[in-house]
Structure formats: C-alpha cells, structure tokens
Amino acid sequence: MIKIEDILECYPKVKIKDNAKKLLLNGNKLKGFNLENDSIKDTIRVYNTTNDFIALYEYDKKYNEYKPLKMFL
C-alpha cells in the first residue's frame, strides 16, 4: 500500500509551528509565520508538529498566504 504523502512527494514538505495547530486542523489559511519554512511560494505538503501529513496547501501571491487545496485527515 502506498501512502498519499509518498505520491505527493513532488511537493515540498513543510511543518507548521506550534501556534498554528488549530488553524491547520480547521482547514484555515496559513501565513508564512505559521510555517517553519516560509520561503517556498508554491504548493506544499503541510505536516503538523508531530510530523503527520495533514494537507496540501497552495500559495496565493495576491494575499501572501497559503490556502488549503486538499485536506487528508
């Protein structure tokens, strides 16, 4: 069986900071300061603080934030 995160490994892996757990689990938009690495301005795989794959987010240049593309809870 193949994990979904393995299929999506073409997208960079980014972990959230501890203060953004609730935002991530509710599928809210994330700002760069919510992420451990905010230099990637593209679609990213987002992981929680315990390294569990949670969602695929895409970067919105207009608003300078990341929007959920697909949640995998």
C-alpha positions in Angstrom: 0.0 0.0 0.0 1.3 3.4 -1.0 0.9 6.4 1.4 -0.7 9.5 -0.1 2.2 11.6 1.1 4.6 9.4 -1.0 2.5 10.0 -4.1 2.7 13.8 -3.4 6.4 13.9 -2.6 7.0 16.1 -5.7 5.7 19.0 -3.4 8.0 20.3 -0.7 7.4 19.2 2.9 6.7 22.0 5.4 5.9 21.7 9.1 3.7 24.2 10.9 4.8 26.0 14.1 3.1 25.0 17.3 0.9 28.1 17.3 -0.8 27.1 14.1 -2.1 23.6 15.0 -5.7 24.7 15.4 -5.6 26.7 12.1 -4.3 23.7 10.2 -6.8 21.2 11.6 -9.7 23.5 10.8 -8.5 24.0 7.3 -7.9 27.7 7.7 -5.5 29.8 5.6 -1.9 29.9 6.8 0.5 32.8 6.8 4.3 32.4 6.4 4.9 33.0 10.1 2.7 29.9 10.8 5.3 27.7 9.0 8.8 26.6 9.9 9.9 27.3 6.4 8.1 30.1 4.7 10.5 30.6 1.7 8.6 28.2 -0.5 6.0 30.1 -2.5 4.3 27.2 -4.2 2.1 24.2 -3.4 3.3 22.5 -0.3 2.7 19.3 1.8 1.8 20.5 5.3 2.7 18.5 8.4 1.7 19.0 12.0 4.2 19.4 14.8 4.3 15.6 15.3 5.3 15.1 11.6 1.9 13.7 10.5 0.9 14.7 6.9 -2.3 16.7 7.1 -2.9 18.7 3.9 -1.8 20.1 0.6 -1.8 23.9 0.5 -1.2 26.3 -2.3 0.4 29.7 -2.1 -1.7 32.7 -3.1 0.6 35.5 -4.3 -2.2 38.1 -4.2 -2.8 37.7 -0.4 0.6 36.4 0.5 -0.8 33.3 2.3 -1.3 29.6 1.8 -4.8 28.2 1.1 -5.9 24.6 1.7 -6.0 22.7 -1.6 -6.9 19.3 -0.1 -7.2 18.0 3.5 -6.2 14.5 4.4 -7.4 14.0 8.0 
